[in-house]
Amino acid sequence: MITGFGPFPGVAHNISGDFAHELAGVVAQRFPKRRVVAHVLPVDWVQTPRELSDIYAREQPQLLLNFGISGLACGFIVEQVAQNSCGTSVDVRGAQSRSRYVTQKSDPVSLPTRLPAQPIVSRLQALGIPATLSADAGTYLCNAVFYHSVCMPGADSPDVVSGFIHIPPVYTRAFSHERALTGGLEIVRICLGLR
């Protein structure tokens, strides 16, 4: 299951949503025996967690790979830590989070990714694709989806691989559309242990 985001204030077109669908198509072509599902999540403090949970419960994927954009990204940024914290930035509806916490105050302050982060970055760098590790996914919906994806019922199983990766808001010469799809395919391959 591959997700991206729709638009939000200041970003009329979010390439992570397109990328999720395009990558799903490439993965389905390369690994035809695997069922691949893509979904574009709304940037909405209330609706997004519900939608992610509903889709996960319906599909029950072995891999849950979430993508979003970051103005700080020059390539793939593999997020390593999800924080149980929400910032004050408004969503696509112009609303702020109703709580300072992604879930509830009593839940863990932070949770580690379930992606093989270092092997992913090492492999991408070996292919000449920009990739780095990060310990700060921010406090916007990217972090919220990341936190939910590693702790919601079912996804918290040790058999499920899940996490979050930031990509740039636009493609560049160093991070071209083709390189992005090549890198995305490698990420899926590594996460699922495929040849």
N, C-alpha and C positions, 0 to 999 in steps of 0.2 A: 504494500500500500504506500503510495507516494503522494504527499500533499504539498501544496503551495498556497499562496495567499492571493486574495483579490486586492482591489485598490484601497487606499486609506488617505487621510488628509495629507496633501503635498505630493502624493504619488497617484496620478490618474491611471497609470498602467503598471501593474506589478508583474514583472517577468517571471517571478517564481511560480505563478499559476500556470503560465504557458509551459514553463520548463517541466513542471510535474507531469503534465499530459504528454509532452514530447518524449521525456525520458521513459515514461511508462510504455510508450509505443516501441521505443528502441529495445527496452528490456524484453518485452513480449516477443519481439522478432528474434532476438538473440537466444532467448531461453523459452521456446514455444511450449514447453511442458509446465511452465510456471504461470499461474494466474496472476495478472497484474491489474491493480485498481489505482486510478488517480482521482484526486479530488481537490478542488479549489475551495479553501476555507475563507469565510468572510472575516474581515478584521473587525471583530465585534466582541467586546468583553463578555457579553452574556451568551450570545448565540454560538460562538466558536467552540467553547468547551463541550457544549451539549452535542453539537454536530459531530465533533471529533469522536466523542464517546459513542454516539449512535452508529456511526460508520464502522468504528472498530468492533463493536459488538456484533454487527451484521456480517462483516467480512472476516473477522478473526485472523488477521494476517500474521505470518511468521516474521515479517519485517515491516516496521512502520518507520518510514523515512520522511522527515518533514523538512521543507525548504522555505526560506524567507530571504528577503533582501536586506542588505546593510550598506550604508554609504561608506563604511570603513573597509569593506571587502574589496580585494583586488583579485580574488579567486575564491576557492572553497574555504570557508572557515568552519571547521568541525568543532562544534560547541561541546565542551566536556562537563559543564556543571549547570544544572537548572536550579534557579532560585525560587523559593516560595515567597515571591515579592512582586507587587504590581506598582508601576509608576503612575504618573498623573496624566500621561498623554492621552488625548481623546481618540476614540475609534472612528470607524467610517460613519457612524451615526452622530458623532460629535459628543459622545458620552465618555466619561471617565469610568475607571473600574469602581465598582461599589465597595471594594475591600482593598486593604493594603496587601492581602495575601492571595495567592493563586487559588489555593484550596481553603485551608483554615489554619489559624495560628498554631494549633497543636501539632500540625504535620511537620515533617522535617524541614529545616531551614533551607537545605539544598539536597539535590539528588544527582548522582553521576549519570552520565550518558550510558546507554547500553550498546552503543556502537563501538567497534574496534577502532577507536579514534587514531591512535598512533600508526597502526598498519595502513589505514586509509591515507593519511597524510604522506607517509613515506612512499607509498606506491604512486600516488599522484605526482609527487615531486620527481620521482624517478622517470616519469613519463613527460616531464616538462610542463606539467599543469600546475598553476599556482595553487598552493594549499597550505594552510596553517592550522594550528590548534588555538583554541580560545577557552578561557575560564570565566568569561563574562558574556552571557547571552542577552544582557540588557534587562529592562523591566517592562517591555511592551508585550504585544501578543505573541511574538516569536518565543520569548521565554515562557510565557504561559502555556503555549502549545507544547513546548519542550517538557515542561514540568508534568503536564497532564499525560503526555505520551509515555512517560516512564513510571507513572504511579497509578493510572486509572485501572479499574478492575479488568483483569485479563492481560493487559499490557505489562503488568508488574511481574509476570511469570518469567523465570530464568530462561525459558525456551524462546522468548520473544526478543528480537533485536530492535531497538528503537532509539531515536535521538533526533537531533536538529542540526542542520547545516545552513549557514548563511552564504549567499552568493551576491555579487555586485548588482546594483540596480539597472545596469546596462552592460551589454557585451562590449568587449574591447579587443584590441589586437592580441594582448597577452591572454585574455580570457574570452576567446571567440565562442560563438554558438556551437561550433563543431567540437571545440575542446571541452566545453561544458558538458555536452552530451557524452563524449568519450569518458570524461571523468565520472559523470553520474553512473554510467554503466559499470565502471570499475568499482565504484562504491558499493553498488548492489551486489556485484560478484563477490567482493571481499566479505560483505556482511553475511551472505548466504553460503560462503565457502564453496563457490562454484568455480569450475575450471574456465 
